[in-house]
């Protein structure tokens, strides 16, 4: 049965930024497909809610509250090996940066954005690879980038630059880790998470975004989670070094800050 290719039975995954939104949906989706999951985010209460959903799916959940921009890189890998005994999948979902006009952006802002979106992902990957290589069939690493990493938009200079770097890092890492470990990325567009709550609550703003999206709607976290499941499972076994654009068909930005010309 082709659906068997999407199963993750006997696998263990780490999902960062898993307290809500894309990370939570991905962690729960992996559990529903048969995986045990180590989940991490800054807010312990959010993680416990996700852990409950994982356990209701019949799988084990390990909760690791942490600010990964400051934590030891091997924190999550040690939790996976110590509590679950193996590691097959890593989803580098944690990241972000507040929009800011380009001329107000300083070098320290870029440093923080790059560290949080690229350096943290790299350090966790480096910690994870030796454990993933212990598996006969290797494993899968998935980086969450953004449509803004390829589509220009005012106000997203530091965030878009960092996400573009993560997308190319994915291609480079895939070559270094071939053939035992596959490395891919997902570039979401406008997904209905807490980050878009303010926009979604404003009918005018939401309508403008939807009108500029070819599929005429916002995405759902579960749609990004489904793409992650594809890449993590045997269904995506012939993909590496690729970036899946889960963005409703965007060919141009569908949301820009109302910043004036200089």
C-alpha positions in Angstrom: 0.0 0.0 0.0 1.4 3.4 -1.0 0.2 4.9 2.3 2.6 2.7 4.1 5.4 4.8 2.7 4.3 7.7 4.9 4.5 5.7 8.1 7.2 6.5 10.8 6.7 3.5 13.0 9.8 2.8 15.2 11.3 6.3 14.4 12.2 9.1 16.7 12.1 12.7 15.8 13.2 16.0 17.2 11.0 19.1 16.4 12.1 22.5 17.5 9.7 25.4 17.9 7.1 22.8 18.7 4.9 24.7 21.2 2.4 25.9 18.6 1.9 26.6 14.9 3.9 24.7 12.4 6.1 22.9 14.9 3.2 21.7 17.0 1.3 20.5 13.9 4.4 18.7 12.6 5.2 17.0 16.0 1.6 15.8 16.3 1.5 14.6 12.7 4.7 12.6 13.1 3.1 10.9 16.2 0.0 10.1 14.3 2.3 8.5 11.7 4.0 6.3 14.4 7.0 8.3 15.6 8.1 9.2 19.1 8.9 12.9 19.4 11.2 15.2 21.3 9.6 18.6 21.4 11.2 21.9 22.3 10.1 25.6 22.7 10.5 28.4 25.2 7.1 28.0 26.8 6.6 24.8 28.9 2.8 25.1 29.0 2.5 25.1 25.2 4.7 22.1 25.0 2.7 20.1 27.5 -0.4 20.6 25.4 1.4 19.3 22.3 2.8 16.4 24.4 -0.7 15.4 25.5 -1.8 15.2 21.8 1.3 13.1 21.0 0.5 10.7 23.8 -3.2 10.5 22.8 -1.8 9.3 19.4 -0.2 6.4 21.3 3.4 7.7 21.1 6.0 8.9 23.5 6.7 12.6 24.0 9.8 14.1 25.6 9.4 17.8 26.6 12.5 20.0 26.6 11.7 23.7 27.4 14.6 25.8 26.2 15.7 28.9 24.5 17.7 27.2 21.8 19.6 30.4 20.9 21.4 30.0 24.3 21.1 26.3 25.0 23.8 23.7 24.4 23.6 22.3 20.9 23.4 18.7 22.1 20.6 19.3 24.5 17.8 17.8 22.3 19.9 15.1 20.9 20.9 13.9 24.4 17.2 13.9 25.4 16.3 11.8 22.3 19.1 9.3 23.0 18.6 9.2 26.7 14.8 8.9 26.8 14.0 7.3 23.5 17.2 5.4 22.5 17.6 6.6 18.9 17.2 9.5 16.5 16.0 9.4 12.9 14.5 12.8 12.1 15.4 16.4 12.9 13.0 19.3 12.1 14.7 22.7 12.5 11.6 24.8 12.8 12.7 27.3 15.4 13.5 30.8 14.0 12.0 34.1 13.2 12.8 37.9 13.3 10.5 40.9 13.6 10.1 43.0 10.4 12.1 46.2 10.4 12.8 49.0 7.9 16.1 48.4 6.2 17.6 51.7 7.2 16.8 51.0 10.8 18.4 47.5 10.7 21.8 47.3 12.3 24.6 44.7 12.1 23.6 43.3 15.5 20.0 42.8 14.2 21.4 40.7 11.3 23.7 38.8 13.6 20.7 37.8 15.8 18.5 36.9 12.9 21.3 34.8 11.3 22.1 33.1 14.6 18.5 32.2 15.4 17.6 31.0 12.0 20.8 29.5 10.7 23.4 28.9 13.3 21.1 27.2 15.8 19.9 24.9 13.0 23.5 24.1 12.0 24.6 23.4 15.6 21.7 21.0 16.3 22.3 19.3 12.9 26.0 18.7 13.8 25.0 17.3 17.2 22.3 15.0 15.5 24.3 13.6 12.6 26.5 11.1 14.5 23.4 9.6 16.2 21.4 9.4 13.0 24.3 7.7 11.3 23.9 4.8 13.8 20.8 3.8 12.0 21.1 1.3 9.1 18.8 3.4 6.9 20.2 6.8 8.0 17.6 9.5 8.4 16.1 12.8 7.4 16.7 16.5 8.3 14.2 19.2 7.5 14.8 22.9 7.7 11.9 25.3 7.8 12.7 28.4 5.7 10.1 30.9 4.3 8.7 32.2 1.1 10.3 35.5 2.1 13.6 33.8 1.6 13.0 34.0 -2.2 10.4 36.7 -2.6 11.4 40.3 -1.9 9.3 42.4 0.5 9.9 45.6 2.2 10.7 45.3 5.9 11.9 41.7 5.7 15.6 42.4 5.0 17.1 40.5 7.9 14.5 37.8 8.1 14.4 37.1 4.4 18.2 37.1 4.2 18.5 34.6 7.1 15.9 32.3 5.6 17.5 32.5 2.1 20.8 31.5 3.8 19.0 28.5 5.5 17.6 27.4 2.1 21.1 27.3 0.5 22.6 25.8 3.6 20.1 23.0 3.1 21.5 22.3 -0.4 25.1 22.4 0.8 24.4 20.2 3.8 22.6 17.7 1.6 25.8 17.2 -0.5 28.0 16.8 2.6 25.6 14.2 4.2 24.7 12.2 1.1 23.9 9.4 0.8 23.1 8.4 4.4 21.1 11.4 5.5 18.7 13.4 3.4 18.5 17.1 4.0 15.5 19.1 2.6 13.6 22.3 3.5 10.1 23.6 3.4 9.4 27.2 2.5 5.9 28.1 3.9 4.0 31.1 2.7 1.2 32.8 4.7 0.1 30.1 7.1 -2.7 30.7 9.7 -0.6 30.5 12.9 -0.4 32.8 15.9 2.1 34.9 13.9 -0.8 35.9 11.6 -3.6 36.2 14.1 -3.7 40.0 13.9 -3.8 39.9 10.1 -6.4 37.1 10.0 -8.7 39.0 12.4 -8.7 42.1 10.1 -11.0 41.2 7.1 -9.4 43.9 4.9 -5.9 42.8 5.6 -6.7 39.1 5.3 -8.7 39.7 2.1 -5.8 41.5 0.5 -3.4 38.7 1.3 -5.8 36.1 0.0 -6.5 38.0 -3.2 -2.7 38.1 -3.9 -2.3 34.3 -3.3 -3.1 32.1 -6.3 -5.0 29.6 -4.2 -7.0 32.5 -2.7 -6.6 31.5 1.0 -4.2 31.3 3.9 -2.5 28.0 4.4 -3.1 25.6 7.3 -0.4 24.3 9.7 -1.4 20.8 8.9 -0.5 21.4 5.2 3.1 22.2 6.2 3.1 19.2 8.6 2.0 17.0 5.7 4.9 18.2 3.6 7.3 17.5 6.5 5.9 14.0 6.8 6.5 13.4 3.1 10.1 14.5 3.5 10.7 12.6 6.7 9.2 9.3 5.5 10.1 6.7 2.9 7.6 8.5 0.6 10.2 11.2 0.1 13.2 8.9 0.0 14.4 10.1 -3.4 14.5 13.8 -2.4 17.5 15.6 -0.9 18.8 19.1 -1.2 15.3 20.4 -2.2 13.1 23.2 -0.9 9.4 22.5 -1.1 7.4 25.7 -1.5 4.2 25.3 0.5 2.9 28.8 -0.2 -0.4 28.7 -2.2 1.4 29.2 -5.5 3.1 32.5 -4.7 5.1 34.1 -7.5 5.3 37.5 -5.8 4.9 38.8 -2.2 1.3 38.8 -0.9 2.1 40.9 2.1 4.3 43.9 2.5 4.7 46.4 5.3 3.4 49.8 4.3 6.8 51.5 4.3 7.2 54.8 2.4 9.7 55.4 -0.3 12.9 57.1 0.9 
